[in-house]
Structure formats: structure tokens, C-alpha cells
Amino acid sequence: MRYIDHFPETVKEIENEWITMPDGVRLAARIWLPESANVKPVPAILEYIPYRKRDFKRIDDEVNHRYFAGHGYAGVRVDIRGSGDSEGVLTDEYLETELSDGERIIEWLAEQPWCDGNVGMIGISWGGFNGLQIAARRPEALKAVISVCSTDDRYADDVHYMGGCLLGDNLSWASVMFDRNSLPPDPEIVGDKWRDMWMERLEKSGLWKKNWLEHQRRDDFWKHGSICENYDDIQCPVMAVSGWADGYSNSVFRMLENLKVPRMGLVGAWSHRYPHDGIPGPAIGFLQECLRWWDKWLKGTDNGIDREPMLKAWMQESMPPSTSYEERPGYWLGLNEWPSRKVRNIRFLLKNEQTLKVYEKAVEAKPMWVQSPVNLGMFAGKWCSYSAAPDLPADQREEDGGALIFDSDPLKEDLEIIGRPCADLQVEVNQPVAMVAVRLTDVRPDGKATRVTYGLLNLTHRNGHESPEKLEPGKKYKIRVKLNEIAHIFPAGNQIRVSISTSYYPIAWPSPELVMMKLYGEESSIDLPILMEEGDAPVSFEEPVAARPSTQKGVLQAPSVQWNVNKDLVFDRSEMDVIKDEGRFFLDAIRLEMAAKSREKYAITGDDLESIRAEVKAKKSLKRGAWQITTRTKTILTSDKDYFFLHATLDAFEGDERVFSKNWREKIPRDHM
């Protein structure tokens, strides 16, 4: 990414501005403005997240919002109530208070003398979520949204559950917010009351993981904030953005299909990052695309972006398996509609001889049995790739020994897919609660196997996520497993592999008892969405650029990542150990030293389901002169066949003195999980 120093507009920065809510709580905002905005008002671009504008997100905010301000917009970053420097307490995601506060912020922005009354919202992850959720409430001044790495369905496609299975990232994400939300506001912003605000957060923010575990089916808790409940609630244009290595690609395609407003989908090879900083590459000039979107919908400029392809997607070429890629070769594909008439689902049978064949007349079924090792999934990487190094799936041969696999013949010509593969399986199981994982893999002539996409299904959710139904052991069921959306080229000479397993830990928490599954191959199939023609229009982007940050970041200790999968052959103990040291840095503009480190462990002994243990430890610190803050958190999840057991600790230090400590021990019934 190239940094830019000079813009059409001279930019001024407001380090902190208070926005008062109707109940008197003040939210902290950082604002970048064109110097001419007070005489020539401009639209405002709002990013509204809990990730601490003052320090941890400071530089990211500068490179984005200073760029917008330099091109004639007001860039505005607001800390959600109870986070960063904002007053109040934050007790969960996307609460009614957060969304109503967001409406008031937009109203306040539209009233400012430097704003022309038009507002857009942009955000990645949390900010992508609440941008959609606030748009569904239709505040008058909100005219357009850019939603990056987000979802329209908080149950089916978020970090908590997938296919009705409890995700391992549910714990790691809960621990991230548990840790981050334990930090105080900056005394230079809030003054002497910083300690009282800190103590209130430590005492009242709570254990969010408990909330999420208490809602294991798709109930009103998850429907709140899920715009898929009524897509027609959104009446402003939406650009939906994600990456194939991200956990949120599916929602882009659903929103293109179901929204009725002007919309555009953009999906690259990236992980959970803004596309101008996209890894794996190629990164693109995303901020330029944002400007074009804002110019059209906030300023009324006829720049043609509304006549470009509805979907712009990176068609990935085949690559050897790796846990990280700097870049994924491929090409940009433009489609004018989604679903596209250029894509056709072709059905492949899962034959008894464990081959994958284009649909033909079935013969008498001969069932195949599988009981996967519970630790199958240790080489699966993360549910959502956050840094793409090294959290992508490894060679799938490490996993396929414990699964049923079906291989096609070597392909005679390239086969390109884009969309959502779906597997229709006929199965029997020997337990009332079971799950299945289906992986689609690209197998090279040398045998190396790269996972292309995958899907999970808790079989008690086979008829929907709201009312799970236990299985009758020995009864045959027809189930459909939806894999994640993907665009991929299977080249001539390679083989397509479908792998089916009864476990995928730690991506998903295992079933309460060991499952033996009988699969009827001749009655089972997978539909692949094959691109039958060339795209509708060529797609290209400018080089990635951003504003040069005004804050200098001095590296006191470089970041590092360790990702180890260990097998103790004496005790038959498998463990994944992920150590992420984010390093230690000094921010010159605010004279602040900060550091962060976390460690995740996921372990199991043999097939002893009660030995499963997931643990996340985290430490964060802030230091300015004699002011030094450190927080330490630990979250542990275990289970038996009837309950989840959640144990957490939080310790906070001012200097060397521990000023706060709290422990949680929770026992939560398993609900068809």
C-alpha cells in the first residue's frame, strides 16, 4: 500500500469531540475535516466501533478517515458507549442502546455546520454489522453504507455458530472483547474520572461468552440485529465487501440476492481486513472505490458506479496448500446480477467406490461407515482468517485419513466455480445429537490437497435453527449441507475431492457423544456452481493507497506468531497452541506505550469427549510516564454430555498493584449441541 501526503483538500483533525446522547451519556469522537467545510459543508462518513480510537485503532483510523477528509468528506470515528473514551458500560454486541445511539450520532452529524446533511456509514466487522443494522432503522440523514466483513444473519453466519454448530472462534472472539473491554479510557481525554469509569467497566461489562452460550438456537436474541429478518427495511444503497479467506463471504451473496436497493458486492482473496490492506493479495485501491460510492450516493455525481457489475469477485487459481499466502493468482470476474444465469449447478454423485461422478442413474446403495477422530480439524486453520499468517488450512491429507473421501477422475479441462456448493447426503447415525463436516478440496497430481471451501451442519438443526429435533438412531435422514461461497478454478489434471467427517475440532465443538455415521453414497451428491460463460464485463482497480498517518508508531518489540499442533503419543493428547504476540509500540502523538499478547489452546485426549478443553489467555498494557495499566484475562471452556462449563478470570493492575479481580464459574445446559 502506498501512502499519500497531499490531497485536494487541506485536512484538520479534532482529537476528541463529545456527542451527548439523550440520557446524558457522552460518546467520544475523533474527526477529520476539510478546512473549508465550515464555509462549504460536506457529507460525513461515520465509523462506529468499540475498538479504541485513541490508541489501538489510531493509525488505522488516520489512514482511512484522513483520506476521506482530503477528498471532501468529514471522516468521523466514534467509540461505542462503554468503549474507548466514551462514557457508559458496554455489555454485549449490537444492543438496542448501541443502535439508538447510532441514530442520534447520525442526527448530530447532520446538524453540524460543517456537514451538508448527508451521512454515510463504513465499517469492517463490528462496524460493518451496525452499519447495516442502523440502515434498517432508516435514519433520515443516512444515505449509503459500505459494509466490510459483516453479516445479515447473526446466528447462521457469524463468529458464534455455523450450521447450528458451536464455533471455536466463539470463545476466541469473546476473549478478545473480554480483554479489550477491560482497559480504561485515556485520562488525557476524560480527566480525573478515568479510574471511576474503569472500575465501572470492570465490574459491569460482564462475561459475554455466557450470553452467547445461553442462546444455542436461533431465537430472538440473534434475530435482533439480523437484517435478513426483513431485507426491505434497508432503503439506502449498500456496498457489501468480504474476502474468500474471511468468515463473512456468504452474506455478500445473500444481500445481493435479497436487497431491493442499489447494491454492489466485492469479494477478493483477502482475510478479515480492509481490501487496500488485503492479505492474501492482490490488494486493491479500495479507498478510491469508497470515494466513488460516496460521490455517487452522497453527492449525486454521475460516475457510472451504479452501472458497473453488481458482483466483482476474484476468481482464484489453484495453489499448493499453505497456511499463509502473500497473494492468490487469479482474475477479476464481473457479473451483472446475482444469482447469475451464467452459473449452473452441476450434480456429482458420491459413488460407492468412493469416486465423484457427474450425475447419472443411481444403483443399489451400499452404505459406508465413518467415525472420525475427534481431533480431525487440527489442521483446518481458523474459521475466520484474521491475519492470513499462518491461520489458513494446511494440506488436507493431514485430515482425510479420518474421513470418507470421494475423488473425481483427473479433470480433462479447467472447471471454474462461483457460488455456494451444497451437499445432499443420506445418512444414519447412532446418537441423538451429531454433526457432519463436508470439505471441498483441490487435489494436485502430486497428491497435495488444498481446501477450497467447507460446510458444517448440526444434524438436529436439519429442519431449521429455531426448533432443533433430536435424531432417531438407525433412522435414515436426508440432509443438506451448505458450504461457504467461493470462486475457484480447478485446473485440468487436478481432481476434485469431497471429504465427509463426523468431527471438525476446534473449528466446531464436538457432539456430546462419539458418533458413527452410515452414508449412502449412491443416494448422496454434491452440487457445484459452475461458471458456464465468461463474465459480463471486465473489472479492474487502481493501486492501493491511503493517507500517511499523522501518528508515528515506534517499534519497541516486534510482533510474532507461533502456531503449533502437538501430539503426545504417550498419553494420546492432541493440542493446538496459538501464541500471538502483537509486540510493544510507542505512539508519539499521544506519548503512549502499548502492548498486547494472547495465547489460545485447544486440546483433547484420544476420543474422551469430556477431556476437551479450550483456553484463551490475554494480556494488554498501556503506559505513559508513571501511569501504567495492565489487564490479564483467562477464559476456559469444557463440557460433558449434558453441560458446558465456563470459567473466566479478570485481573487489572495499576502499576504493580492489583486493583480489581473477578472470577466467573458458569454451568450451561447443552441444547441439542
N, C-alpha and C positions, 0 to 999 in steps of 0.2 A: 504494500500500500504506500502510495506517495502522499506526503504531507504538503499542504498548500499554505502559504503565508499571506497572500494578497487576494482580496475579493472585491467584487463590485461595490460593496458597502463597507464602510468602516464600522467595526463592532465594538460595543461597550458591554461590560459584564457587571451584573449585580450579584454579588456573592450570596446575599441572603435577603429575601423578601418574605414578609409574613402574610399569609392569606387566612383570614379569620372565618371559621365555619359558623353556622347559625347557633351552635351551642357554646360558642366562645373559644373552642379549641383552635389553636393556631398551627397551620401547616407551613413548613419551611420550603421555599422555592429558590432556585438559582436560575437567573435569567440572562440571556444574551440578546442584545437588541441592535439593529442598525441605528447609528447615531441620529439618523434623520427621522426615526419613527415617530417622534413627538410632533413633528410637523407634517409628516406623511405616514399615517398609520399603516400597519402591515398585519397580515394574518399571523396567528400564533400557533406554534407546534408544541403540543404538550406530551411529555413523557412522565408517567405517574407510577412510581415503583417504590419498594421498600429497601432498596439496596444502597442507601447512604450516599447521597450526592456529595457530601463534604469530603469524603476520603476514599473509600474502596471503589466507587464508581466515578471518581472525579475526572480522571483523564478520559475515560470512555465518553463521558458527557461532553467534555470540551471538544473532542474531535468531531462529534456529530452536531451538536447544537450551535457551536461557533460557525460551522459550515453553513447551516441553515440561515443564521443571522447575517452572514456575509453575503447571502443571496436574497436578502429582502424579506426575511421572516423573523419573528420573535421565537427563539428557542427557549423552552421553559421546562425545567426539571423539578418535580415536586416529590418530596418524601411522603409516603403514605402515613396517615395518622399512627403514631406509636413507633415509627421507624426513623432512623437517621436523627435529624434535628427537630422533627415535628413532635408536637405535644400529643398526649394521649397514650393509649396502650393498644398494641396490635395483637389480636388473639387468634387469628386464622386468616385464610385466603378469601378474598372476594366477598367479604361480609357486606351486608346492606349499608353499614356506615361508610365503608370504603367507596361504594358506588355512588351513594348520595353526596359524599364529599366531592367525588369527581365531577358530578353535575355542577356543584357550587363553584369549583375551581374554573370550569369552562365559562360559567356565567361571569365570574370575576374577571377572567381574561378578556372577555368580550367588552367589558365595561372600561377597560384601561384606555387612557388617552393615546397610547402607542399602538393599540390594536384596532383594526378596521371592523371588528365584529365577527370575523370568520376564524374558526379554530379547527385544526386537525390533530389527531392523536396518533402517536407512533410508539411502539414498544416491542421488545423481544421477551418472550416467555411471559412473566407476570404482566408486564406492560402490554404485551400482545393480547393477553386474556382480557384485561379490564378495558382495553380499547374497544373490543367487540361488545363486552357487557354494557359499557356505558352508552355505546352507539345504539344498543337495543332499547335504551330508555329515551332516546330521541331528544337530547338537549338541543335547543333551537340553534345555538351557535356552532355546533359540531357538524362540519360539512364533509369530512372524509377521514378515513382510517387507513393506516398501514400497520398490519398485524403480523409480526415475525415470530415463528416458532411457538405457535399457540394452538388452542383447540376450541371447537364449538361444542364439545361434549366432555364435561369434567369427569364423568365416570368411565366412559368407554375408551377415551383417548387422552389420558393424562398420566402423570407420573405415579398415580396411585394403583390403578387396576388396569388390566389388559385382558380382554376376553373373559372377564369375570375372575381372573387370577390376581392374587396379591403380588405386586411387583416389589423386587428388592430395592429398586430406586425409591420406593415409597419411604423406606427407612433412611436412606442416604439424604434424600431431599428434606425430610423432616428434621434431620440432624443439622443440615445447612442452615435452615431458618432458626432452629433452636439456638444454634451457636451465634449466628449473626444478630439475632434479635436480643441477645444478652448484652450487647455493647451500649454504652451511654451516648447521649448527644454530646456535641462538642461545646465545652464551656465558653469558647470564644464566640459562639453563636447564641447560646441560651443563657449565659451568665451563671450566677451562683446557684441557680436552682437545678443545675445539671445532675447533682447527686440525688436529689429527691425524685427527679424524673427517671433516673436509672433504677433506683430501688423499686419504684412503682412497676417498671417494666419487668424486672427480675421476678417480682412477686406475682404479677398478674397475667403475664403473657401466656403462661400455661404450656402444656405438652400437646402440641398439635397432632402428633402421631396417634395419640389416644382418640382424638376426634375422628380421624380417618379410619381407624380400625373398628370403631363402633358403627360404621356405615359400610358394610361389606357387600351391599346390593345397591342397585340404582334407585335411591329413594329421593325425597325432596331435598335432602342435604346436597346431593350432587346436581339435581335439576336446577337449583338456584345458580344462576350464572352460566348455564349451558344454553347458548343461543339456538341450538338445534331444537329446543322445545317449540320455538316459533321463529323460523328464519325471517318471516315477514316483519318482525319487529324492527329489523335493521332497514333504514331508509336512506342511508348515505353510501357513497361509493367505498369499496373495500379492496385493498391490495393485500392478498394473503401470501406469505412467504415462508419457505422452510427449506430443508436440505435432506438428501437421502440418508445421511448419517445421523440426522436429528430424530427425536422421538415423535415429532409432530407433523409428519408429511401427510398423513391421511386426511386431516381436517381441511387442507387446501383444496383437495378434490371434492369433498362434500360441500364446501362453501361455494365452489364454482357451480356445482350442480343445483344447489338449492336456493341460494340467494337470488333475489329478483332485481337487485340494483346493479349499476355498472361495477364490474369486478375484474380483477386480474389475478392469476396465480403465477408464482415464480418459485421454482424448485431447482436448486443446484446440487452439487455433490457435498455440500457443507455439513458440518456438525451444528451444534446449538450455538451459533454465532451470527452476527450481522454479516451479510454477504460481501461487504467491502473488506472484511477481515476473515473471509471464508476459508476454512480448512476442513477437509481436503479442498484444494483448488479445482478449477480456477475461481479465484475471487473476481468480483465484477465491480463496476462503478455504480454501486447501489445508491449512494447518496445523490448521484445525478438522476437516477430513476425516481428517487423520492421527490426531488425538486420538480421533475416533470409531472408527477402525480399531483403535488400541491399546486403547481402552476395551473393545471387544468381545473381542479375542483375547488380551489380556494381563491384563485384569481381570475378564472374564466378564460385562460389562454387556450386558443385552439392549436395545440401542439401535436395532435394526432394520436396521443397515447391511448385514447378510448377506441381507436380503430385498429389497434395492433392485436396480435393473437391473445385470446383470453388466457391461454396457458403457455408459459415459456418454461421448458423443462430441459435439464441436462441429461442427455441420453448417454449413460455410462458404458464405456467399453470394458471388456473383460480384463481383469487383472489378477495376478497371483495373490493368494491370501496374505494379508498383513494386518497387524494390529494398529497400524497408522499409515496414512498416505499423505504425501505433500500435495499430490494432485491426482485426480482421476481423469484419464483421457476420455474423450467423447465429443459430442457436438450438441449445440442448442437446437431444440425442436420447438416449433411454434404451431399450436393448434387453435383454431378459431372458436371452438366450442368444446365443452366437456359436459357429459361424455361425448367422445368424438366418434363420428361414423367411420373414421379411418382405422379404428381399433376394433378387432373382432375376437371374442373369446373362443379359443380352440380347446376342446376337451381331450385330456390324456387319461387313459385308464392306468390304474396301478395293478399291473398284471401279477398273477400268482407266481410266475417265475422271477418276480421282483425286477421286472422291466417296465419302462414307461413307454406306452404306445399311444399313438393318435387314436381317438375314439373308434371302436369297432364293435361288432356284435359280441356281447358278453357270453361266456360259457359258464359251466357249473363252478360255483365258488368253492375254493379250498382255503379255509381260514389260516392266517398266520398269527403267531403269538409274539408279544413283546412285553417284557418287564424291564424298563430302563434302569440303570444305576441312578440312584437319587442325585448323585453329583454330576450327571450329564448336564452340561451347561457351564462348567467352569471355564471353558474357552470361548464363551459366547460374547464377551465384551459387555458393555453397558447397554441397558435398554435405550438410553439416550446418550449419544456421544457428546461430551461437553468440550473436550479439547482435541479429540481425534488422535491422541498420543498418550498411551497406547491402549485406548479403550474400544477399539473395533474388534470384531470377531477374528479369531485365529483360524488356522487351517482346520476345516470341518472334519477331516479324518480323525482328529482327536475325539470327536463326539459320535461319529457314525457307528462305531462298534457297539454302542448300546441302543441303537435304533433300528427300525425297519427301513431299508433304503430301496429305492426304485430308480434305476438309471435308464435313460434313453439310449438308443444307438448313437454313435458319433454323428453329429449333425452334418448334413451334406451342404448346407448353406447357412449364412448368418440368420439368426432369428432375433428380432427386436421386440421387446415387450414394454408396455407402459400402462400402468393402472394397477388394479388390485387382483392378484391371483386368489382363487378360492378353491379349497379342497372339500369335496363331498365324500365323507367316509361312512362306511357301515361297520359298526364296532359293537363288541360286547365287553363288559368289564366285570371284575369280581368284587368291586367295592361300591358302596352307595355314593361316594364322592371321588371323582377322578378328574384329571386334566390331560390334555394332549397338546403337544407342540409339533408344528409342521414347519419344516425348513425347506426352502428352495435354494439349490446350490448349483454353481457353475463348476464343472469338473474338467480340468485340463487334461491333455493327453498324457502328461506325466503323473496323473492321479491327484495332484493338488486340488483342493476343493475350497472355493470361495463362497461364503454365504451371500446370497443375493437379497433375500428377504425371508421373513418368518411370521408365523401367527400362533396365538395361544387360544385355548378355549377350556374354561372350567365346564365340564360336561353337565353339571347341574344347572348351568345357565344356557343350555342348548335351545330353550324356547324363549329366551329373553333374560335381561339382567335384573328385572324388578321382582320376579317371583321364582326363585330357583326351585328346582324339583330334584330330589334325590333319585339316583339310578336304581333299577332293579337288577341285581347281579344275575348274569346269564341271559338277560334280555337283549335283543339286537336293537340298536338305535341308528338312525340316520342323522348325522351331524354335519354342519357346515363350519369350516374354519376359515376365517378371513385373514389373509396375510397382509402385511403392510404394503401400501402403494410403492411402486418402484418403476424406474426406467432403466433397462439393461439390455446390452447386446450379448447374446450367446453366440460366439463365433463358430464358423464351420470347423469341424474336427473336435470340438468340445462336446461334453454330454451334459444333459440336464438331470439333476438328481433331486428327488423328493425324499426327505427323511422324516420319520414319524417316531416320536418318543412319548413316554408317559411322565417325563420329568424334564425340567429345564431350569435347574437351580444354579446360581442365585438370581437369574433373571426373574423367576417367579417362585413363590413359596410353594413347596411340595404339598401334595394331597395328604390328608391326615393318616392314611394307611397305605402300605405298598399296593400298587395296582398292577394287575395282569390284564392286558388288553388283547382281545382277539379282533383282528382286522380281516374283513372280507375284501380282498384285493379286487376281484372281478366286479364287485359292486361299488367300488370306490374309484374316485377320479380327482383330477385337478384341472381347473380351467385357467389357462394362461391368456392374458390380454395382449394379443399380438398386433403390432403396428403393420397394417397391410399396404400402406402407401406412404409417400413422403409427406412431410409436414405441410401446413397451409401457407407458411410464409417464413422467410429467413429471419433469424434472430441474432442480434449482436449487441454488445455492451461496450461502454467506454472502460478505460483502465480504472482500477480502484483508487480513489483519492479521499482525503479527509482534511480537516483543518489541523494545522500543527497545534498541539496542546500548549496552553499557556503555562501549565504546571510542569516543572521538571521532576522526573522520577529517578532518584539516585538509588542504585542497587547496592545494598549493604550485604545481602546474601542471596545468591542466585536461586531461583526455584528449581525443584527437581521432582520427578515422579518415579516411583517403583511399583511394579505390578507383578506379583509373584503368585503362581499356583503351585502349591506344595502337596506332596503325597507321602504320608508317613506309613511305610509298608509294614511296620511292626504292629501298629495299632489301627491300621486301615482308616486313617484320618485324612480327609481331604480339606484343604483350606485355600481360599483366595485371600490375598493380603494386598491391599492397595494403599500406598503411602503417598500422599500429595502434599508436598511442602511448597507453599506459594511464595516462599522467600521472605526477605525483610527489605523494606524500601523506605526511602525518605522523600516526602513531598515538600519541595522547597517553598511553595506558595503559602502553605499553612504551617510550615515548620513541624511536621508530624512524621514520626516514625511508626510504621505499622508492619505487622507480620501475621501470617496465618498458616496453619498446618492441620491436616486431618489424616485419619487412618481408618480404613474400613476392613473388617474381617468377616468372611462368610465361611462357615465350617460345618462338616458333618462326619460322623464316624460310621463307616460301612453303610448299611441300609437302615440304621437306627434312626427313625424319624424324630424321636424325642431328643436326639443329640444335636439337632440343627440349632445353630446359634449365629446370629448376625449382630455385629457390634460396630458402632461408629464412635470414634473419639475425635474431638476437635479442640483447637486452641487458637485464640486470637488475642492480639495485643495492640495497644495504642500508647504512644509515648511522646510527650512534649515537655522538655525540661524535667521538672520534678513531678509532673503529672504522668502517672503510668497506670494503665488499666490492663488487666489480663482476665480472660474468661476461659474456663475449661468445661466442656460438656462431654457426657458419655451416654449413649443410648444402646440398650441391648434388647433384642427380640428373640424369644424362644417359644416353643409350643409343645403341647401334647395333642392327642387326637381330638380333644374337646375344647381346648382353650389356647389363646395367645397370652404370653406373659411379657409384659413390657416393664423394663427397669431403666430409669434415667436419673442422672445426677447433673447438677449445675453448681459450679463454684465460681465466684467472682472475687477478684483481688484488686485492691488499690495500693500500689506499691507492692510491698511484701505481705501486707495484711489481708487476710481473707475477710471480706466484708459481707458475704452472702453465701449461703449454701442451702440447697434444697434437693430432696430425693423424691422420686415417684416409684411406686410399685403398683402395677395395674394388671388385672386379670380380666380378659375379654373373651366371651364365648365365640367359637368359630361358627360362622353362619354359612353352611354349605361351602366351606372354603378349605 
